[in-house]
Amino acid sequence: DGADALDRFDRVQLAEVVRVCRQSKSLSEAGRTLFQASRERRGSVNDSDRLRKYLARFGLEFAAASTR
C-alpha cells in the first residue's frame, strides 16, 4: 500500500478507478465506464488498453484492482 507516496489528487482518482474495477465484470467493462465521455470523441477506442496502462502507472493490474 503506497498510498502515502501519492498526491491527494492521485489517491482520489485511483480510488474511484479501483471502485469501478471492483464493480465491473471485465477490464473492457470498467474501461467503457471510466472513459464514457472521451470515448465518443476518439477515432480509435481501446478503453481496456487505456485502463491497463493507467493501472500499470501505479503497479496494479485489473485482477488485483478488481479483487473484492
Biopython code that builds the backbone (N, CA, C, O; Angstrom):
import numpy as np
from Bio.PDB.StructureBuilder import StructureBuilder

atoms = [
    (1, "ASP", "N", (0.854, -1.189, 0.000)),
    (1, "ASP", "CA", (0.000, 0.000, 0.000)),
    (1, "ASP", "C", (0.890, 1.240, 0.000)),
    (1, "ASP", "O", (1.391, 1.638, 1.052)),
    (2, "GLY", "N", (1.089, 1.841, -1.139)),
    (2, "GLY", "CA", (1.927, 3.024, -1.255)),
    (2, "GLY", "C", (1.117, 4.291, -1.355)),
    (2, "GLY", "O", (1.567, 5.267, -1.955)),
    (3, "ALA", "N", (-0.077, 4.297, -0.777)),
    (3, "ALA", "CA", (-0.959, 5.458, -0.874)),
    (3, "ALA", "C", (-0.328, 6.714, -0.286)),
    (3, "ALA", "O", (-0.587, 7.819, -0.763)),
    (4, "ASP", "N", (0.491, 6.556, 0.734)),
    (4, "ASP", "CA", (1.136, 7.719, 1.358)),
    (4, "ASP", "C", (2.085, 8.429, 0.402)),
    (4, "ASP", "O", (2.355, 9.619, 0.566)),
    (5, "ALA", "N", (2.592, 7.709, -0.593)),
    (5, "ALA", "CA", (3.534, 8.290, -1.544)),
    (5, "ALA", "C", (2.819, 9.031, -2.676)),
    (5, "ALA", "O", (3.465, 9.701, -3.482)),
    (6, "LEU", "N", (1.494, 8.914, -2.742)),
    (6, "LEU", "CA", (0.725, 9.547, -3.810)),
    (6, "LEU", "C", (0.196, 10.911, -3.383)),
    (6, "LEU", "O", (-0.111, 11.138, -2.213)),
    (7, "ASP", "N", (0.099, 11.806, -4.349)),
    (7, "ASP", "CA", (-0.577, 13.075, -4.102)),
    (7, "ASP", "C", (-2.043, 12.791, -3.817)),
    (7, "ASP", "O", (-2.584, 11.775, -4.254)),
    (8, "ARG", "N", (-2.664, 13.667, -3.105)),
    (8, "ARG", "CA", (-4.082, 13.504, -2.770)),
    (8, "ARG", "C", (-4.920, 13.355, -4.037)),
    (8, "ARG", "O", (-5.827, 12.524, -4.090)),
    (9, "PHE", "N", (-4.619, 14.161, -5.061)),
    (9, "PHE", "CA", (-5.339, 14.084, -6.331)),
    (9, "PHE", "C", (-5.281, 12.669, -6.905)),
    (9, "PHE", "O", (-6.306, 12.114, -7.301)),
    (10, "ASP", "N", (-4.081, 12.089, -6.950)),
    (10, "ASP", "CA", (-3.915, 10.737, -7.484)),
    (10, "ASP", "C", (-4.633, 9.698, -6.635)),
    (10, "ASP", "O", (-5.218, 8.757, -7.172)),
    (11, "ARG", "N", (-4.594, 9.856, -5.314)),
    (11, "ARG", "CA", (-5.283, 8.906, -4.425)),
    (11, "ARG", "C", (-6.779, 8.893, -4.677)),
    (11, "ARG", "O", (-7.390, 7.827, -4.741)),
    (12, "VAL", "N", (-7.374, 10.070, -4.821)),
    (12, "VAL", "CA", (-8.823, 10.159, -5.038)),
    (12, "VAL", "C", (-9.184, 9.553, -6.387)),
    (12, "VAL", "O", (-10.140, 8.785, -6.491)),
    (13, "GLN", "N", (-8.425, 9.897, -7.413)),
    (13, "GLN", "CA", (-8.697, 9.375, -8.750)),
    (13, "GLN", "C", (-8.510, 7.856, -8.784)),
    (13, "GLN", "O", (-9.353, 7.139, -9.323)),
    (14, "LEU", "N", (-7.426, 7.375, -8.220)),
    (14, "LEU", "CA", (-7.158, 5.940, -8.208)),
    (14, "LEU", "C", (-8.218, 5.187, -7.410)),
    (14, "LEU", "O", (-8.615, 4.090, -7.801)),
    (15, "ALA", "N", (-8.672, 5.746, -6.319)),
    (15, "ALA", "CA", (-9.719, 5.098, -5.520)),
    (15, "ALA", "C", (-10.990, 4.913, -6.339)),
    (15, "ALA", "O", (-11.645, 3.875, -6.238)),
    (16, "GLU", "N", (-11.342, 5.899, -7.141)),
    (16, "GLU", "CA", (-12.533, 5.787, -7.982)),
    (16, "GLU", "C", (-12.324, 4.736, -9.071)),
    (16, "GLU", "O", (-13.238, 3.967, -9.370)),
    (17, "VAL", "N", (-11.151, 4.696, -9.657)),
    (17, "VAL", "CA", (-10.861, 3.695, -10.681)),
    (17, "VAL", "C", (-10.956, 2.295, -10.084)),
    (17, "VAL", "O", (-11.542, 1.403, -10.699)),
    (18, "VAL", "N", (-10.399, 2.091, -8.915)),
    (18, "VAL", "CA", (-10.458, 0.783, -8.264)),
    (18, "VAL", "C", (-11.912, 0.430, -7.917)),
    (18, "VAL", "O", (-12.316, -0.725, -8.048)),
    (19, "ARG", "N", (-12.689, 1.412, -7.478)),
    (19, "ARG", "CA", (-14.105, 1.161, -7.168)),
    (19, "ARG", "C", (-14.839, 0.675, -8.412)),
    (19, "ARG", "O", (-15.610, -0.282, -8.340)),
    (20, "VAL", "N", (-14.611, 1.318, -9.543)),
    (20, "VAL", "CA", (-15.262, 0.909, -10.793)),
    (20, "VAL", "C", (-14.779, -0.479, -11.210)),
    (20, "VAL", "O", (-15.579, -1.298, -11.662)),
    (21, "CYS", "N", (-13.501, -0.750, -11.067)),
    (21, "CYS", "CA", (-12.976, -2.080, -11.407)),
    (21, "CYS", "C", (-13.652, -3.165, -10.565)),
    (21, "CYS", "O", (-13.992, -4.233, -11.075)),
    (22, "ARG", "N", (-13.842, -2.888, -9.297)),
    (22, "ARG", "CA", (-14.477, -3.871, -8.410)),
    (22, "ARG", "C", (-15.930, -4.131, -8.776)),
    (22, "ARG", "O", (-16.448, -5.218, -8.519)),
    (23, "GLN", "N", (-16.587, -3.159, -9.367)),
    (23, "GLN", "CA", (-17.987, -3.312, -9.756)),
    (23, "GLN", "C", (-18.139, -3.898, -11.156)),
    (23, "GLN", "O", (-19.248, -4.250, -11.559)),
    (24, "SER", "N", (-17.051, -4.006, -11.896)),
    (24, "SER", "CA", (-17.100, -4.443, -13.292)),
    (24, "SER", "C", (-16.713, -5.909, -13.426)),
    (24, "SER", "O", (-15.915, -6.435, -12.650)),
    (25, "LYS", "N", (-17.292, -6.546, -14.417)),
    (25, "LYS", "CA", (-17.006, -7.957, -14.664)),
    (25, "LYS", "C", (-15.733, -8.159, -15.465)),
    (25, "LYS", "O", (-15.147, -9.241, -15.435)),
    (26, "SER", "N", (-15.297, -7.127, -16.185)),
    (26, "SER", "CA", (-14.116, -7.265, -17.033)),
    (26, "SER", "C", (-13.385, -5.933, -17.155)),
    (26, "SER", "O", (-13.911, -4.876, -16.806)),
    (27, "LEU", "N", (-12.166, -6.017, -17.656)),
    (27, "LEU", "CA", (-11.369, -4.829, -17.923)),
    (27, "LEU", "C", (-12.076, -3.945, -18.951)),
    (27, "LEU", "O", (-12.089, -2.721, -18.819)),
    (28, "SER", "N", (-12.655, -4.561, -19.960)),
    (28, "SER", "CA", (-13.364, -3.801, -21.002)),
    (28, "SER", "C", (-14.554, -3.050, -20.437)),
    (28, "SER", "O", (-14.766, -1.882, -20.763)),
    (29, "GLU", "N", (-15.323, -3.704, -19.600)),
    (29, "GLU", "CA", (-16.491, -3.053, -18.993)),
    (29, "GLU", "C", (-16.062, -1.863, -18.129)),
    (29, "GLU", "O", (-16.671, -0.796, -18.186)),
    (30, "ALA", "N", (-15.024, -2.054, -17.341)),
    (30, "ALA", "CA", (-14.521, -0.967, -16.499)),
    (30, "ALA", "C", (-14.023, 0.187, -17.366)),
    (30, "ALA", "O", (-14.291, 1.350, -17.064)),
    (31, "GLY", "N", (-13.305, -0.127, -18.433)),
    (31, "GLY", "CA", (-12.813, 0.910, -19.333)),
    (31, "GLY", "C", (-13.930, 1.699, -19.978)),
    (31, "GLY", "O", (-13.854, 2.925, -20.067)),
    (32, "ARG", "N", (-14.970, 1.011, -20.432)),
    (32, "ARG", "CA", (-16.129, 1.700, -21.036)),
    (32, "ARG", "C", (-16.784, 2.634, -20.030)),
    (32, "ARG", "O", (-17.188, 3.743, -20.379)),
    (33, "THR", "N", (-16.889, 2.194, -18.795)),
    (33, "THR", "CA", (-17.499, 3.021, -17.756)),
    (33, "THR", "C", (-16.645, 4.246, -17.455)),
    (33, "THR", "O", (-17.158, 5.361, -17.359)),
    (34, "LEU", "N", (-15.362, 4.037, -17.308)),
    (34, "LEU", "CA", (-14.464, 5.126, -16.909)),
    (34, "LEU", "C", (-14.220, 6.146, -18.010)),
    (34, "LEU", "O", (-14.036, 7.330, -17.728)),
    (35, "PHE", "N", (-14.216, 5.705, -19.247)),
    (35, "PHE", "CA", (-13.887, 6.602, -20.358)),
    (35, "PHE", "C", (-15.109, 6.906, -21.222)),
    (35, "PHE", "O", (-14.978, 7.166, -22.418)),
    (36, "GLN", "N", (-16.271, 6.874, -20.629)),
    (36, "GLN", "CA", (-17.535, 7.045, -21.344)),
    (36, "GLN", "C", (-17.581, 8.314, -22.200)),
    (36, "GLN", "O", (-17.943, 8.241, -23.374)),
    (37, "ALA", "N", (-17.234, 9.442, -21.657)),
    (37, "ALA", "CA", (-17.326, 10.705, -22.397)),
    (37, "ALA", "C", (-16.227, 10.837, -23.437)),
    (37, "ALA", "O", (-16.496, 11.220, -24.576)),
    (38, "SER", "N", (-14.998, 10.525, -23.063)),
    (38, "SER", "CA", (-13.895, 10.722, -24.004)),
    (38, "SER", "C", (-13.909, 9.709, -25.138)),
    (38, "SER", "O", (-13.368, 9.990, -26.208)),
    (39, "ARG", "N", (-14.505, 8.548, -24.941)),
    (39, "ARG", "CA", (-14.505, 7.529, -25.999)),
    (39, "ARG", "C", (-15.337, 7.979, -27.188)),
    (39, "ARG", "O", (-15.094, 7.536, -28.311)),
    (40, "GLU", "N", (-16.306, 8.844, -26.965)),
    (40, "GLU", "CA", (-17.136, 9.332, -28.070)),
    (40, "GLU", "C", (-16.368, 10.315, -28.951)),
    (40, "GLU", "O", (-16.715, 10.490, -30.119)),
    (41, "ARG", "N", (-15.340, 10.954, -28.419)),
    (41, "ARG", "CA", (-14.558, 11.940, -29.170)),
    (41, "ARG", "C", (-13.361, 11.316, -29.875)),
    (41, "ARG", "O", (-12.744, 11.962, -30.722)),
    (42, "ARG", "N", (-13.031, 10.110, -29.553)),
    (42, "ARG", "CA", (-11.834, 9.474, -30.102)),
    (42, "ARG", "C", (-12.163, 8.694, -31.364)),
    (42, "ARG", "O", (-13.230, 8.091, -31.478)),
    (43, "GLY", "N", (-11.238, 8.712, -32.303)),
    (43, "GLY", "CA", (-11.404, 7.939, -33.527)),
    (43, "GLY", "C", (-11.198, 6.457, -33.277)),
    (43, "GLY", "O", (-11.932, 5.618, -33.801)),
    (44, "SER", "N", (-10.194, 6.142, -32.474)),
    (44, "SER", "CA", (-9.888, 4.767, -32.133)),
    (44, "SER", "C", (-10.193, 4.560, -30.656)),
    (44, "SER", "O", (-9.702, 5.292, -29.797)),
    (45, "VAL", "N", (-10.997, 3.570, -30.381)),
    (45, "VAL", "CA", (-11.409, 3.335, -28.997)),
    (45, "VAL", "C", (-10.817, 2.014, -28.516)),
    (45, "VAL", "O", (-11.116, 0.952, -29.061)),
    (46, "ASN", "N", (-9.985, 2.094, -27.502)),
    (46, "ASN", "CA", (-9.447, 0.903, -26.860)),
    (46, "ASN", "C", (-9.392, 1.189, -25.366)),
    (46, "ASN", "O", (-8.325, 1.398, -24.789)),
    (47, "ASP", "N", (-10.576, 1.191, -24.757)),
    (47, "ASP", "CA", (-10.701, 1.558, -23.346)),
    (47, "ASP", "C", (-9.951, 0.616, -22.426)),
    (47, "ASP", "O", (-9.379, 1.051, -21.427)),
    (48, "SER", "N", (-9.945, -0.671, -22.748)),
    (48, "SER", "CA", (-9.263, -1.623, -21.868)),
    (48, "SER", "C", (-7.759, -1.370, -21.876)),
    (48, "SER", "O", (-7.115, -1.490, -20.834)),
    (49, "ASP", "N", (-7.189, -1.026, -23.019)),
    (49, "ASP", "CA", (-5.763, -0.718, -23.079)),
    (49, "ASP", "C", (-5.450, 0.557, -22.299)),
    (49, "ASP", "O", (-4.451, 0.613, -21.581)),
    (50, "ARG", "N", (-6.291, 1.575, -22.433)),
    (50, "ARG", "CA", (-6.111, 2.820, -21.676)),
    (50, "ARG", "C", (-6.132, 2.536, -20.173)),
    (50, "ARG", "O", (-5.300, 3.048, -19.424)),
    (51, "LEU", "N", (-7.087, 1.719, -19.745)),
    (51, "LEU", "CA", (-7.208, 1.394, -18.325)),
    (51, "LEU", "C", (-6.017, 0.557, -17.859)),
    (51, "LEU", "O", (-5.480, 0.788, -16.776)),
    (52, "ARG", "N", (-5.609, -0.406, -18.667)),
    (52, "ARG", "CA", (-4.464, -1.250, -18.311)),
    (52, "ARG", "C", (-3.220, -0.379, -18.095)),
    (52, "ARG", "O", (-2.481, -0.579, -17.131)),
    (53, "LYS", "N", (-2.991, 0.593, -19.000)),
    (53, "LYS", "CA", (-1.834, 1.484, -18.880)),
    (53, "LYS", "C", (-1.952, 2.386, -17.648)),
    (53, "LYS", "O", (-0.957, 2.640, -16.968)),
    (54, "TYR", "N", (-3.161, 2.870, -17.359)),
    (54, "TYR", "CA", (-3.366, 3.712, -16.178)),
    (54, "TYR", "C", (-3.034, 2.919, -14.915)),
    (54, "TYR", "O", (-2.295, 3.404, -14.058)),
    (55, "LEU", "N", (-3.564, 1.720, -14.794)),
    (55, "LEU", "CA", (-3.304, 0.895, -13.612)),
    (55, "LEU", "C", (-1.811, 0.571, -13.484)),
    (55, "LEU", "O", (-1.272, 0.541, -12.378)),
    (56, "ALA", "N", (-1.151, 0.332, -14.612)),
    (56, "ALA", "CA", (0.273, -0.004, -14.599)),
    (56, "ALA", "C", (1.108, 1.141, -14.033)),
    (56, "ALA", "O", (2.151, 0.898, -13.426)),
    (57, "ARG", "N", (0.670, 2.374, -14.218)),
    (57, "ARG", "CA", (1.399, 3.523, -13.649)),
    (57, "ARG", "C", (1.513, 3.415, -12.137)),
    (57, "ARG", "O", (2.436, 3.962, -11.535)),
    (58, "PHE", "N", (0.572, 2.706, -11.528)),
    (58, "PHE", "CA", (0.560, 2.547, -10.070)),
    (58, "PHE", "C", (0.956, 1.125, -9.650)),
    (58, "PHE", "O", (0.807, 0.743, -8.490)),
    (59, "GLY", "N", (1.460, 0.359, -10.609)),
    (59, "GLY", "CA", (1.894, -1.002, -10.305)),
    (59, "GLY", "C", (0.744, -1.961, -10.076)),
    (59, "GLY", "O", (0.900, -2.955, -9.366)),
    (60, "LEU", "N", (-0.410, -1.679, -10.666)),
    (60, "LEU", "CA", (-1.591, -2.524, -10.485)),
    (60, "LEU", "C", (-1.987, -3.208, -11.778)),
    (60, "LEU", "O", (-1.654, -2.745, -12.869)),
    (61, "GLU", "N", (-2.696, -4.304, -11.646)),
    (61, "GLU", "CA", (-3.331, -4.991, -12.772)),
    (61, "GLU", "C", (-4.801, -5.096, -12.456)),
    (61, "GLU", "O", (-5.194, -5.015, -11.292)),
    (62, "PHE", "N", (-5.628, -5.278, -13.483)),
    (62, "PHE", "CA", (-7.074, -5.340, -13.278)),
    (62, "PHE", "C", (-7.454, -6.408, -12.254)),
    (62, "PHE", "O", (-8.295, -6.169, -11.388)),
    (63, "ALA", "N", (-6.841, -7.576, -12.353)),
    (63, "ALA", "CA", (-7.183, -8.669, -11.430)),
    (63, "ALA", "C", (-6.989, -8.255, -9.976)),
    (63, "ALA", "O", (-7.812, -8.588, -9.123)),
    (64, "ALA", "N", (-5.920, -7.540, -9.688)),
    (64, "ALA", "CA", (-5.661, -7.083, -8.313)),
    (64, "ALA", "C", (-6.599, -5.965, -7.926)),
    (64, "ALA", "O", (-7.088, -5.921, -6.797)),
    (65, "ALA", "N", (-6.856, -5.050, -8.863)),
    (65, "ALA", "CA", (-7.735, -3.899, -8.574)),
    (65, "ALA", "C", (-9.181, -4.323, -8.424)),
    (65, "ALA", "O", (-9.952, -3.672, -7.720)),
    (66, "SER", "N", (-9.554, -5.413, -9.081)),
    (66, "SER", "CA", (-10.959, -5.812, -9.048)),
    (66, "SER", "C", (-11.274, -6.811, -7.941)),
    (66, "SER", "O", (-12.434, -7.185, -7.763)),
    (67, "THR", "N", (-10.272, -7.243, -7.202)),
    (67, "THR", "CA", (-10.495, -8.196, -6.109)),
    (67, "THR", "C", (-11.375, -7.559, -5.058)),
    (67, "THR", "O", (-11.121, -6.443, -4.603)),
    (68, "ARG", "N", (-12.397, -8.273, -4.683)),
    (68, "ARG", "CA", (-13.376, -7.740, -3.732)),
    (68, "ARG", "C", (-12.964, -7.995, -2.323)),
    (68, "ARG", "O", (-13.674, -7.613, -1.394)),
]
sb = StructureBuilder()
sb.init_structure("model")
sb.init_model(0)
sb.init_chain("A")
sb.init_seg("    ")
for serial, (resi, resn, name, xyz) in enumerate(atoms, 1):
    if name == "N":
        sb.init_residue(resn, " ", resi, " ")
    sb.init_atom(name, np.array(xyz, "f"), 0.0, 1.0, " ", f" {name:<3s}", serial, name[0])
structure = sb.get_structure()
